[in-house]
């Protein structure tokens, strides 16, 4: 079988004659087929997700993070990210969230801040004590709260520009300052080694898996519908794009040829072991199943031809006698 049937030339010829890629793509572009495939894929993914263990996945994630942190520096990556975020202005909404939080925190902790300011003044002797009286400390806090409210209300406040410039400097230093990079990487490793990080990651992973399992449990839910829509668009794209068809068919040919080259002997052994277990009746039944109507046609034709041959032979025998 390996040398006569399951050869690279035969396999490639059969694949090219079958035109599997456009045929499958055309089928996949129909909503009925895409919906069915989407549901089946959802079931398969659900089975895989249900087999995942939260603790194992958390441990694996942390192990990969430890290995990655030991292999490279995260500071330049953080610097590039911060530079892109600052350049695009994506940090400004975060500032709009942080400023009100800081202002309200100062108001809620006004008395504690006053005491801290007074202790700060005490460390600088008589002059510090004069500047950090209870009344003056309260005024400093009130002015700071008012100033933060002013920044919060004005999107074009000059202090926001100062903050933007400071963030750009931090982004640059993260990418070019080895000392700062070393401190950032040390902090990253410390965070990864903290047991609280593992607990937090376990909570995040567990929540994500629970949400995914809930969505996958509904075979006709939004996830399966979105997947079906993606499959329809993918199938239609392959049908319409001949270059994409050619690339996919080439990929299919290379994959099948690799399987034939590497595993043809195993496939042949499997087929041979199955056939060896068949007796004569089973072999005949299997041939009949594969041949179907063609076998019945052969049987009928054989009977008719045999009968005609018998009549001719009998007629010749009578004539000669």
N, C-alpha and C positions, 0 to 999 in steps of 0.2 A: 504493500500500500504506500509506504513512504517513498519508494523509488518510482512507482508507476502512476500514482494518483495524487498524493499529497506533496506535490513538487511546487517550487516557487512559480514556475512558468504557468502551471495549471491554475494555481490559486489566483495569480494576477489576471489571467485571461477570464476566469469566472467572475472576479470582482468587477472588471471593466464591462463585461457583458451585462451584469446585474444592475449597474448604475444605482448603487445603494444610496448614495448621498442625496441626489435629487429626489429619488423615490421616497426616502424617509422624510426629507424636508417637506415635500408636498403633503404627506400625511400629517406631519406635525403642525403644519400651518392651518389645519382645520380645527375649529374650536372643540369639536367632540373628542378628537384624539388628544389634543393638548390638555383638555380637562381631565381625561382619564390618566394620562401620564403624570400630570401634576398631582393628582390624588395618590397615585402609587409612589411617586417620589416622596410625597409628604409622609406616607406610612413608613417608608424605608428610613427616612431621616429621623422620624419619631422613635423608631426602634433603636437607632444608633444613639440618639440623645438620652433615651431612657436607660441605656447601658452605662452612661457616664456617672462617675461618682464625684461628688463635690470636693471631698477631701483630696482625692487623687488628682483632680484637675487643678486644684489650688496649689498643691505641692509641686506639680509639674510646671505650672506657670512661674512660681517663685524660683524654682531651680533654673529655668531658662533665663529669668531676669538676673539671677546671681551670676550665671555664666556670661551673660552679655555685658553686665556691668564690669566684670573682671577683664573682659576682652577689649573694651573700648571706652572712650570718654563720652559722657552724655552732655557735657558743658557746651561744646560747639553745636550740637543738635538743638539744645535749648536756646542758644543764642540766635541761631537762624530762625527758629520758630518765633522767638520774641521780636526779632527784626521784621519778619513778615507780618506779624499781628499788628505791630506798631505802625508800620507803613500803611497798612490797609485800614487803620482806625478801628480794628475789631476790639481793642482793649477799652474803648470809651464806654460802651454799655456796662462793662464790669466796674469801671470807676463810678458810674451812676448808681450802682448797687452798693459799693463800698462806702462812699461818702455819707449817705444817710445813716448807714449802720454805725460808722465811727461817731457821727454827731450825736446820735441817740445814746450810744454807749457812754459818751462823755457826760451827757445830761444825767443818765441813770447812776453814774459813779462819781458825781460831782464832789461829794464829801471826801471820798477816798483820794481823789486827785488833789484836793486842797491840802490834805495832810501830807501827801507826797511832795508837793511844792514847798510846804513849810519845812519839811525835813531837809529838802535840798538847800533851802536858804540857810538853815542852821549850820550846815557844813562849811559855809563861806563867811562865818563870823558875823560881826555886827551889821555890816552892809547888807549881807544876804538876809539877815533877820528883818531889816527894815523893808526890804523889797518883797519879802515873803510873809507878810502878815496875813492873818485870816481874811481880812477884807480885800487886800491886794491880790491874794491867791484866787479868791472868788472872781474878781474882775478879769484876771488873766484867762480863767477858764471860760467865763461868759463871752469874752471877746473871741476866743478860739472857736467856740460853738457858733457864734454869729458869722465868723469868717468862713467856716466850713459850709454854713447854709448859703452864704453868698456864692461860693464856688459851685455848690450843688445847683443853684438856680441859673447860673450863667454858663452855657455850653462853650462860650468863647473866652472864658476867664483866662487871664494871663498865666495863672498858676497851673492850669491844665497844660499849657504849652511847655512850662518848665518840667512838668511831670513827663510829657512826651519826650523831651530832650534827655531826661535822666534815663528813661527806659531804653532809648536808642544807644546811650552810652553803655548801659548794662549789657545790652545785646552784643555790642562790639567787644566789650571786655570778655564776655563769656567765650567768644570765638578766638580771641588773640592773647588773653592773659593766662599764662600757665598756672600761676599761683591761684587765681580765682577758680580756674577749671579744676585744680586739685581739691580745693575746698568743696566745690559743688559735687564732685564725684564721691568724696568722702561722706558728704551728707546723704547722697543717694544710697550708698552702701549701708549706711547706718539705718536709714529708713527701711531698707529691704530686710535687714537683720532684726528689726523690732518685731516682737510677737504681735503687737497691735496691728501691724501691716498684714500679717497672715490672717488675723481675725476679720479685718476689714475686707480683704480680698475674698475670703471664704463667703462672706455675706453677699458681696457683689456677684460672685460666680453662682452661688445658690439662687439668688433672685433672678439672674439672667436665665439659668436653666429652667427654673419654674415657669417663667413667662414664656419661654420657647416651647416647653412641653405643653402648656395650655393652648398655645396657638396651633401646634401641630396636631393636637388631639381632635381638632375639628377638620375632618377631611374635605369639607366643602366651605371652609372658612376663608377669611381674607388672604391668608398666606398662600393657600392652595390656588386661589383665584389669581393672585398676582403672579404666581409661578406659571400658571397656564397662559396668562397673557404674555409673559416673557417668552415662553416656548412658541407661541403663535408668531410673534414678531421675529424670533430667531429662524423659525422654519421658512417664513416668507422671505426673509433676507437672503437665505441660502438659495431659495428658488429663483430669486431675481438677480442674484450676483453670480455670474458664471465663473469669475476669477476665484471667488470664495469657494465655489463648488470644487474647482480644480485643486485648490489647496487642501480642502478637507479630504478629497479622494486620495490625494497623494499621501496625506497623513494616515489615512486608513490602510492604504497599501503597505506603507512602511511598517505599521503596527502589526498587520497580519503576517507579513513576510518575516518579521522578527519572531513572531510566535511559531511560524512554521519552521524556521531555521533552528530555533532553540528548543522547541518542544514537540517536533513532529514525531519523534520516537515514542514519547509518552502517550500521545494521542493514538498512534497506531496500536500500541500495546493495549490501550483501553478498549478500542474497537475490537481487536482480536480476542481479548478475554471475554467480551460480551458474546461475540459470535460463536466462540468455542463452547459456550454453555447451551447453545441452541441444538435441539435434535432436528431430525428431518422435517417433522410436522411444523415445528416452530419456525424453522427457516422458511418453509413454504408460505406460512401465514404472514411472516414479515415481508416477504417479496410481494405477496398479494396486496398487502396494505400499502406498500410504496407504489406498486404498479397500478392498482385500482382498476379503472375501466379499461386501461390499455391491456391489462392481463386478460380480462374477460373477452376483449376483442380478439386477442391472439388465440384464446381457446376456441372461440366460435369459428374463426377463420381456419384454424387447424382442423376442426371437425369437418367443415364443409369441403376443404381441399382434400382431406383424407377420403371422404365419401366419393367425391368425383374421381379421385385416382383409382379407387376400388372398382367403380363402375367401368372405367376405361380398361383396366386390366382384365376384368371379367369379359368385356366385349371382345377384346383381342384374343382371349383364350378360346372363346366360342368360334371366332372366325377361323382360327388356326386348326381347331378340331374338326 
